[in-house]
Amino acid sequence: MRIGQLAQLSGVSRRALRYYEEQGLLTCSRDASGYRDFAEDAPVLVAAIQVMYAFGLNSAAVRRFLPCARGADEQLSLQMCPQLRATLTARRREVAARIAELSAQQRALEAHLPS
């Protein structure tokens, strides 16, 4: 499938898809005219990439854990290989600590500012 079709099916911009390709997260072949030709399962792969970015992982981590992503059709399931589980557990702790820090800042501001 061409990049426009993949963009439409996945809800991800063409620019983002090209970025994923540059980062080695998404591969495609080129047809005789030089147009990108993505595999039929590309929408599932793009969904996995999007989910991992939503977790706050960077491109290197996404590349590392992408083999943990499995899916069929447009259903996505992240298989929790031990390394991915450990990384996400650590990420959850980081997010919880940041939330606690921001909550403390918010309470301090509210204590010193009138409503």
ROVOTI-825799 format. One record per residue: x, y, z of N, C-alpha, C in turn; residue number from 0. Coordinates in Angstrom, 3 decimals. Example, Ala and Ser with C-alpha at 12.3 -4.5 7.8 and 13.67 -1.06 7.14 Angstrom:
<rs>
n.x 13.190, n.y -5.690, n.z 7.800, ca.x 12.300, ca.y -4.500, ca.z 7.800, c.x 13.200, c.y -3.300, c.z 7.800, k 0 $
n.x 12.850, n.y -2.250, n.z 7.080, ca.x 13.670, ca.y -1.060, ca.z 7.140, c.x 12.900, c.y 0.030, c.z 7.870, k 1 $
</rs>
This chain:
<rs>
n.x 0.840, n.y -1.165, n.z 0.000, ca.x 0.000, ca.y 0.000, ca.z 0.000, c.x 0.891, c.y 1.235, c.z 0.000, k 0 $
n.x 0.409, n.y 2.284, n.z -0.604, ca.x 1.166, ca.y 3.529, ca.z -0.682, c.x 1.015, c.y 4.331, c.z 0.605, k 1 $
n.x 1.879, n.y 5.322, n.z 0.757, ca.x 1.935, ca.y 6.096, ca.z 1.996, c.x 0.627, c.y 6.831, c.z 2.283, k 2 $
n.x -0.058, n.y 7.328, n.z 1.264, ca.x -1.322, ca.y 8.014, ca.z 1.483, c.x -2.378, c.y 7.094, c.z 2.050, k 3 $
n.x -2.426, n.y 5.876, n.z 1.528, ca.x -3.392, ca.y 4.903, ca.z 2.024, c.x -3.054, c.y 4.511, c.z 3.468, k 4 $
n.x -1.766, n.y 4.307, n.z 3.748, ca.x -1.357, ca.y 3.969, ca.z 5.109, c.x -1.689, c.y 5.107, c.z 6.063, k 5 $
n.x -1.457, n.y 6.333, n.z 5.639, ca.x -1.785, ca.y 7.492, ca.z 6.467, c.x -3.277, c.y 7.519, c.z 6.775, k 6 $
n.x -4.078, n.y 7.274, n.z 5.777, ca.x -5.526, ca.y 7.292, ca.z 5.967, c.x -5.981, c.y 6.158, c.z 6.881, k 7 $
n.x -5.469, n.y 4.959, n.z 6.664, ca.x -5.868, ca.y 3.810, ca.z 7.478, c.x -5.412, c.y 3.932, c.z 8.929, k 8 $
n.x -4.228, n.y 4.483, n.z 9.131, ca.x -3.663, ca.y 4.531, ca.z 10.472, c.x -3.980, c.y 5.816, c.z 11.220, k 9 $
n.x -4.412, n.y 6.852, n.z 10.499, ca.x -4.676, ca.y 8.129, ca.z 11.134, c.x -3.406, c.y 8.879, c.z 11.509, k 10 $
n.x -2.305, n.y 8.526, n.z 10.863, ca.x -1.000, ca.y 9.130, ca.z 11.121, c.x -0.590, c.y 9.882, c.z 9.860, k 11 $
n.x 0.002, n.y 11.048, n.z 10.036, ca.x 0.372, ca.y 11.854, ca.z 8.876, c.x 1.466, c.y 11.197, c.z 8.035, k 12 $
n.x 1.518, n.y 11.582, n.z 6.786, ca.x 2.579, ca.y 11.093, ca.z 5.900, c.x 3.941, c.y 11.478, c.z 6.451, k 13 $
n.x 4.018, n.y 12.682, n.z 6.990, ca.x 5.287, ca.y 13.157, ca.z 7.552, c.x 5.751, c.y 12.241, c.z 8.684, k 14 $
n.x 4.821, n.y 11.857, n.z 9.579, ca.x 5.163, ca.y 10.958, ca.z 10.678, c.x 5.604, c.y 9.599, c.z 10.145, k 15 $
n.x 4.929, n.y 9.113, n.z 9.118, ca.x 5.310, ca.y 7.816, ca.z 8.538, c.x 6.712, c.y 7.869, c.z 7.946, k 16 $
n.x 7.037, n.y 8.976, n.z 7.290, ca.x 8.400, ca.y 9.125, ca.z 6.756, c.x 9.421, c.y 9.192, c.z 7.892, k 17 $
n.x 9.051, n.y 9.850, n.z 8.982, ca.x 9.929, ca.y 9.914, ca.z 10.148, c.x 10.152, c.y 8.508, c.z 10.712, k 18 $
n.x 9.080, n.y 7.726, n.z 10.834, ca.x 9.222, ca.y 6.357, ca.z 11.332, c.x 10.164, c.y 5.562, c.z 10.437, k 19 $
n.x 10.054, n.y 5.789, n.z 9.150, ca.x 10.942, ca.y 5.109, ca.z 8.208, c.x 12.390, c.y 5.554, c.z 8.427, k 20 $
n.x 12.606, n.y 6.849, n.z 8.582, ca.x 13.956, ca.y 7.369, ca.z 8.827, c.x 14.561, c.y 6.797, c.z 10.101, k 21 $
n.x 13.722, n.y 6.582, n.z 11.104, ca.x 14.181, ca.y 6.065, ca.z 12.389, c.x 14.365, c.y 4.545, c.z 12.386, k 22 $
n.x 14.024, n.y 3.907, n.z 11.283, ca.x 14.164, ca.y 2.458, ca.z 11.197, c.x 13.051, c.y 1.697, c.z 11.893, k 23 $
n.x 11.935, n.y 2.360, n.z 12.136, ca.x 10.806, ca.y 1.731, ca.z 12.807, c.x 9.844, c.y 1.081, c.z 11.823, k 24 $
n.x 9.825, n.y 1.591, n.z 10.631, ca.x 8.889, ca.y 1.160, ca.z 9.601, c.x 9.672, c.y 1.004, c.z 8.305, k 25 $
n.x 9.481, n.y -0.104, n.z 7.636, ca.x 10.188, ca.y -0.316, ca.z 6.375, c.x 9.194, c.y -0.442, c.z 5.234, k 26 $
n.x 9.689, n.y -0.170, n.z 4.057, ca.x 8.869, ca.y -0.310, ca.z 2.865, c.x 9.790, c.y -0.615, c.z 1.696, k 27 $
n.x 9.187, n.y -1.068, n.z 0.659, ca.x 9.936, ca.y -1.251, ca.z -0.587, c.x 9.554, c.y -0.084, c.z -1.504, k 28 $
n.x 10.207, n.y -0.008, n.z -2.620, ca.x 9.882, ca.y 1.028, ca.z -3.607, c.x 9.430, c.y 0.333, c.z -4.882, k 29 $
n.x 8.372, n.y 0.874, n.z -5.486, ca.x 7.928, ca.y 0.297, ca.z -6.752, c.x 8.770, c.y 0.884, c.z -7.892, k 30 $
n.x 8.473, n.y 0.491, n.z -9.104, ca.x 9.262, ca.y 0.906, ca.z -10.265, c.x 9.278, c.y 2.426, c.z -10.434, k 31 $
n.x 8.241, n.y 3.091, n.z -9.965, ca.x 8.165, ca.y 4.551, ca.z -10.081, c.x 8.816, c.y 5.268, c.z -8.903, k 32 $
n.x 9.301, n.y 4.498, n.z -7.930, ca.x 9.941, ca.y 5.078, ca.z -6.762, c.x 9.005, c.y 5.357, c.z -5.601, k 33 $
n.x 7.729, n.y 5.006, n.z -5.752, ca.x 6.775, ca.y 5.220, ca.z -4.674, c.x 6.982, c.y 4.183, c.z -3.569, k 34 $
n.x 6.774, n.y 4.631, n.z -2.322, ca.x 6.854, ca.y 3.712, ca.z -1.193, c.x 5.728, c.y 2.689, c.z -1.302, k 35 $
n.x 6.059, n.y 1.443, n.z -0.964, ca.x 5.067, ca.y 0.372, ca.z -0.955, c.x 5.174, c.y -0.338, c.z 0.391, k 36 $
n.x 4.185, n.y -0.110, n.z 1.246, ca.x 4.180, ca.y -0.685, ca.z 2.588, c.x 3.441, c.y -2.010, c.z 2.601, k 37 $
n.x 3.836, n.y -2.890, n.z 3.501, ca.x 3.192, ca.y -4.201, ca.z 3.651, c.x 1.768, c.y -4.024, c.z 4.162, k 38 $
n.x 0.962, n.y -5.037, n.z 3.966, ca.x -0.442, ca.y -4.978, ca.z 4.384, c.x -0.600, c.y -4.872, c.z 5.894, k 39 $
n.x 0.382, n.y -5.371, n.z 6.663, ca.x 0.280, ca.y -5.295, ca.z 8.120, c.x 0.846, c.y -3.987, c.z 8.679, k 40 $
n.x 1.222, n.y -3.057, n.z 7.823, ca.x 1.802, ca.y -1.791, ca.z 8.266, c.x 0.897, c.y -1.009, c.z 9.228, k 41 $
n.x -0.435, n.y -0.990, n.z 9.040, ca.x -1.267, ca.y -0.254, ca.z 10.002, c.x -1.140, c.y -0.777, c.z 11.435, k 42 $
n.x -0.974, n.y -2.077, n.z 11.583, ca.x -0.809, ca.y -2.656, ca.z 12.915, c.x 0.534, c.y -2.235, c.z 13.500, k 43 $
n.x 1.557, n.y -2.233, n.z 12.681, ca.x 2.878, ca.y -1.803, ca.z 13.121, c.x 2.861, c.y -0.333, c.z 13.511, k 44 $
n.x 2.199, n.y 0.493, n.z 12.718, ca.x 2.087, ca.y 1.922, ca.z 13.033, c.x 1.343, c.y 2.103, c.z 14.359, k 45 $
n.x 0.301, n.y 1.320, n.z 14.588, ca.x -0.438, ca.y 1.396, ca.z 15.854, c.x 0.482, c.y 1.059, c.z 17.023, k 46 $
n.x 1.336, n.y 0.053, n.z 16.862, ca.x 2.278, ca.y -0.318, ca.z 17.920, c.x 3.255, c.y 0.818, c.z 18.190, k 47 $
n.x 3.742, n.y 1.435, n.z 17.140, ca.x 4.661, ca.y 2.567, ca.z 17.286, c.x 3.972, c.y 3.694, c.z 18.044, k 48 $
n.x 2.748, n.y 4.007, n.z 17.669, ca.x 1.996, ca.y 5.078, ca.z 18.318, c.x 1.772, c.y 4.785, c.z 19.806, k 49 $
n.x 1.433, n.y 3.552, n.z 20.123, ca.x 1.200, ca.y 3.179, ca.z 21.520, c.x 2.483, c.y 3.352, c.z 22.327, k 50 $
n.x 3.594, n.y 2.911, n.z 21.779, ca.x 4.849, ca.y 3.011, ca.z 22.515, c.x 5.296, c.y 4.466, c.z 22.678, k 51 $
n.x 5.056, n.y 5.286, n.z 21.675, ca.x 5.332, ca.y 6.717, ca.z 21.840, c.x 4.418, c.y 7.308, c.z 22.916, k 52 $
n.x 3.161, n.y 6.874, n.z 22.962, ca.x 2.231, ca.y 7.362, ca.z 23.985, c.x 2.696, c.y 6.971, c.z 25.390, k 53 $
n.x 3.428, n.y 5.873, n.z 25.505, ca.x 4.000, ca.y 5.460, ca.z 26.787, c.x 5.149, c.y 6.375, c.z 27.206, k 54 $
n.x 5.617, n.y 7.199, n.z 26.271, ca.x 6.735, ca.y 8.085, ca.z 26.563, c.x 8.084, c.y 7.499, c.z 26.178, k 55 $
n.x 8.065, n.y 6.423, n.z 25.398, ca.x 9.329, ca.y 5.825, ca.z 24.951, c.x 9.891, c.y 6.627, c.z 23.791, k 56 $
n.x 11.206, n.y 6.670, n.z 23.689, ca.x 11.841, ca.y 7.356, ca.z 22.560, c.x 12.007, c.y 6.391, c.z 21.386, k 57 $
n.x 12.495, n.y 6.907, n.z 20.268, ca.x 12.614, ca.y 6.096, ca.z 19.050, c.x 13.503, c.y 4.876, c.z 19.243, k 58 $
n.x 14.597, n.y 5.043, n.z 19.985, ca.x 15.504, ca.y 3.909, ca.z 20.214, c.x 14.802, c.y 2.803, c.z 21.001, k 59 $
n.x 14.029, n.y 3.180, n.z 22.013, ca.x 13.296, ca.y 2.184, ca.z 22.795, c.x 12.200, c.y 1.539, c.z 21.954, k 60 $
n.x 11.512, n.y 2.340, n.z 21.161, ca.x 10.473, ca.y 1.782, ca.z 20.291, c.x 11.096, c.y 0.762, c.z 19.341, k 61 $
n.x 12.221, n.y 1.101, n.z 18.745, ca.x 12.901, ca.y 0.189, ca.z 17.831, c.x 13.268, c.y -1.111, c.z 18.554, k 62 $
n.x 13.733, n.y -0.971, n.z 19.781, ca.x 14.154, ca.y -2.141, ca.z 20.559, c.x 12.980, c.y -3.061, c.z 20.876, k 63 $
n.x 11.827, n.y -2.461, n.z 21.233, ca.x 10.694, ca.y -3.260, ca.z 21.693, c.x 9.652, c.y -3.558, c.z 20.624, k 64 $
n.x 9.825, n.y -3.052, n.z 19.446, ca.x 8.850, ca.y -3.293, ca.z 18.380, c.x 8.627, c.y -4.778, c.z 18.107, k 65 $
n.x 9.659, n.y -5.625, n.z 18.221, ca.x 9.397, ca.y -7.062, ca.z 18.046, c.x 8.412, c.y -7.630, c.z 19.067, k 66 $
n.x 8.183, n.y -6.933, n.z 20.181, ca.x 7.203, ca.y -7.388, ca.z 21.171, c.x 5.771, c.y -7.127, c.z 20.718, k 67 $
n.x 5.603, n.y -6.328, n.z 19.695, ca.x 4.261, ca.y -5.971, ca.z 19.222, c.x 3.760, c.y -7.043, c.z 18.268, k 68 $
n.x 2.605, n.y -7.526, n.z 18.551, ca.x 1.978, ca.y -8.524, ca.z 17.694, c.x 0.532, c.y -8.110, c.z 17.485, k 69 $
n.x 0.002, n.y -8.399, n.z 16.340, ca.x -1.392, ca.y -8.068, ca.z 16.106, c.x -1.875, c.y -8.681, c.z 14.819, k 70 $
n.x -3.149, n.y -8.639, n.z 14.649, ca.x -3.768, ca.y -9.130, ca.z 13.427, c.x -4.821, c.y -8.119, c.z 13.029, k 71 $
n.x -4.953, n.y -7.919, n.z 11.750, ca.x -5.868, ca.y -6.915, ca.z 11.239, c.x -5.549, c.y -5.587, c.z 11.904, k 72 $
n.x -6.537, n.y -4.941, n.z 12.496, ca.x -6.263, ca.y -3.664, ca.z 13.134, c.x -6.276, c.y -3.789, c.z 14.648, k 73 $
n.x -6.270, n.y -5.025, n.z 15.139, ca.x -6.216, ca.y -5.251, ca.z 16.577, c.x -4.756, c.y -5.344, c.z 16.984, k 74 $
n.x -4.406, n.y -4.678, n.z 18.048, ca.x -3.026, ca.y -4.645, ca.z 18.497, c.x -2.936, c.y -5.210, c.z 19.899, k 75 $
n.x -1.939, n.y -6.021, n.z 20.092, ca.x -1.650, ca.y -6.540, ca.z 21.414, c.x -0.153, c.y -6.439, c.z 21.625, k 76 $
n.x 0.254, n.y -5.748, n.z 22.679, ca.x 1.673, ca.y -5.699, ca.z 22.985, c.x 2.006, c.y -6.895, c.z 23.862, k 77 $
n.x 2.817, n.y -7.768, n.z 23.332, ca.x 3.280, ca.y -8.907, ca.z 24.109, c.x 4.296, c.y -8.369, c.z 25.107, k 78 $
n.x 4.139, n.y -8.712, n.z 26.348, ca.x 5.010, ca.y -8.174, ca.z 27.379, c.x 6.244, c.y -9.042, c.z 27.558, k 79 $
n.x 7.192, n.y -8.878, n.z 26.636, ca.x 8.470, ca.y -9.536, ca.z 26.834, c.x 9.069, c.y -8.951, c.z 28.119, k 80 $
n.x 9.904, n.y -9.687, n.z 28.814, ca.x 10.410, ca.y -9.223, ca.z 30.118, c.x 11.063, c.y -7.836, c.z 30.072, k 81 $
n.x 11.798, n.y -7.536, n.z 29.028, ca.x 12.466, ca.y -6.240, ca.z 28.947, c.x 11.456, c.y -5.104, c.z 28.786, k 82 $
n.x 10.431, n.y -5.322, n.z 27.980, ca.x 9.406, ca.y -4.291, ca.z 27.805, c.x 8.642, c.y -4.085, c.z 29.105, k 83 $
n.x 8.286, n.y -5.173, n.z 29.770, ca.x 7.570, ca.y -5.055, ca.z 31.040, c.x 8.395, c.y -4.261, c.z 32.050, k 84 $
n.x 9.675, n.y -4.547, n.z 32.148, ca.x 10.542, ca.y -3.828, ca.z 33.090, c.x 10.642, c.y -2.348, c.z 32.732, k 85 $
n.x 10.769, n.y -2.052, n.z 31.447, ca.x 10.870, ca.y -0.665, ca.z 31.002, c.x 9.580, c.y 0.094, c.z 31.287, k 86 $
n.x 8.435, n.y -0.526, n.z 31.023, ca.x 7.160, ca.y 0.143, ca.z 31.268, c.x 6.886, c.y 0.302, c.z 32.759, k 87 $
n.x 7.308, n.y -0.665, n.z 33.554, ca.x 7.159, ca.y -0.551, ca.z 35.009, c.x 7.982, c.y 0.623, c.z 35.530, k 88 $
n.x 9.214, n.y 0.747, n.z 35.043, ca.x 10.060, ca.y 1.876, ca.z 35.437, c.x 9.453, c.y 3.194, c.z 34.956, k 89 $
n.x 8.920, n.y 3.190, n.z 33.753, ca.x 8.300, ca.y 4.402, ca.z 33.199, c.x 7.093, c.y 4.812, c.z 34.038, k 90 $
n.x 6.301, n.y 3.829, n.z 34.466, ca.x 5.137, ca.y 4.120, ca.z 35.308, c.x 5.576, c.y 4.763, c.z 36.627, k 91 $
n.x 6.671, n.y 4.265, n.z 37.223, ca.x 7.193, ca.y 4.864, ca.z 38.449, c.x 7.639, c.y 6.306, c.z 38.203, k 92 $
n.x 8.315, n.y 6.549, n.z 37.072, ca.x 8.754, ca.y 7.909, ca.z 36.731, c.x 7.564, c.y 8.855, c.z 36.586, k 93 $
n.x 6.523, n.y 8.388, n.z 35.910, ca.x 5.333, ca.y 9.219, ca.z 35.702, c.x 4.653, c.y 9.500, c.z 37.038, k 94 $
n.x 4.542, n.y 8.496, n.z 37.904, ca.x 3.919, ca.y 8.682, ca.z 39.212, c.x 4.709, c.y 9.691, c.z 40.045, k 95 $
n.x 6.026, n.y 9.609, n.z 39.994, ca.x 6.862, ca.y 10.559, ca.z 40.742, c.x 6.676, c.y 11.971, c.z 40.203, k 96 $
n.x 6.592, n.y 12.111, n.z 38.902, ca.x 6.400, ca.y 13.434, ca.z 38.284, c.x 5.028, c.y 14.003, c.z 38.650, k 97 $
n.x 4.010, n.y 13.147, n.z 38.660, ca.x 2.669, ca.y 13.583, ca.z 39.054, c.x 2.684, c.y 14.068, c.z 40.498, k 98 $
n.x 3.352, n.y 13.338, n.z 41.384, ca.x 3.434, ca.y 13.741, ca.z 42.791, c.x 4.144, c.y 15.085, c.z 42.914, k 99 $
n.x 5.209, n.y 15.266, n.z 42.166, ca.x 5.950, ca.y 16.525, ca.z 42.188, c.x 5.075, c.y 17.688, c.z 41.710, k 100 $
n.x 4.372, n.y 17.470, n.z 40.607, ca.x 3.495, ca.y 18.524, ca.z 40.081, c.x 2.339, c.y 18.814, c.z 41.027, k 101 $
n.x 1.804, n.y 17.793, n.z 41.670, ca.x 0.714, ca.y 17.998, ca.z 42.636, c.x 1.187, c.y 18.838, c.z 43.813, k 102 $
n.x 2.409, n.y 18.569, n.z 44.281, ca.x 2.967, ca.y 19.364, ca.z 45.379, c.x 3.150, c.y 20.816, c.z 44.944, k 103 $
n.x 3.612, n.y 21.030, n.z 43.731, ca.x 3.767, ca.y 22.390, ca.z 43.219, c.x 2.417, c.y 23.086, c.z 43.118, k 104 $
n.x 1.415, n.y 22.350, n.z 42.656, ca.x 0.080, ca.y 22.925, ca.z 42.535, c.x -0.461, c.y 23.323, c.z 43.910, k 105 $
n.x -0.279, n.y 22.478, n.z 44.921, ca.x -0.744, ca.y 22.802, ca.z 46.274, c.x -0.024, c.y 24.043, c.z 46.807, k 106 $
n.x 1.284, n.y 24.131, n.z 46.547, ca.x 2.046, ca.y 25.305, ca.z 47.006, c.x 1.533, c.y 26.574, c.z 46.332, k 107 $
n.x 1.258, n.y 26.513, n.z 45.046, ca.x 0.723, ca.y 27.670, ca.z 44.333, c.x -0.651, c.y 28.062, c.z 44.865, k 108 $
n.x -1.498, n.y 27.069, n.z 45.063, ca.x -2.846, ca.y 27.356, ca.z 45.548, c.x -2.828, c.y 27.949, c.z 46.936, k 109 $
n.x -1.843, n.y 27.556, n.z 47.758, ca.x -1.735, ca.y 28.100, ca.z 49.113, c.x -1.336, c.y 29.570, c.z 49.101, k 110 $
n.x -0.696, n.y 30.028, n.z 48.036, ca.x -0.197, ca.y 31.396, ca.z 47.988, c.x -0.939, c.y 32.307, c.z 47.005, k 111 $
n.x -1.866, n.y 31.758, n.z 46.296, ca.x -2.640, ca.y 32.555, ca.z 45.346, c.x -4.116, c.y 32.522, c.z 45.736, k 112 $
n.x -4.751, n.y 33.680, n.z 45.699, ca.x -6.187, ca.y 33.668, ca.z 45.985, c.x -6.959, c.y 32.998, c.z 44.853, k 113 $
n.x -8.072, n.y 32.402, n.z 45.214, ca.x -8.905, ca.y 31.718, ca.z 44.215, c.x -9.579, c.y 32.669, c.z 43.267, k 114 $
</rs>
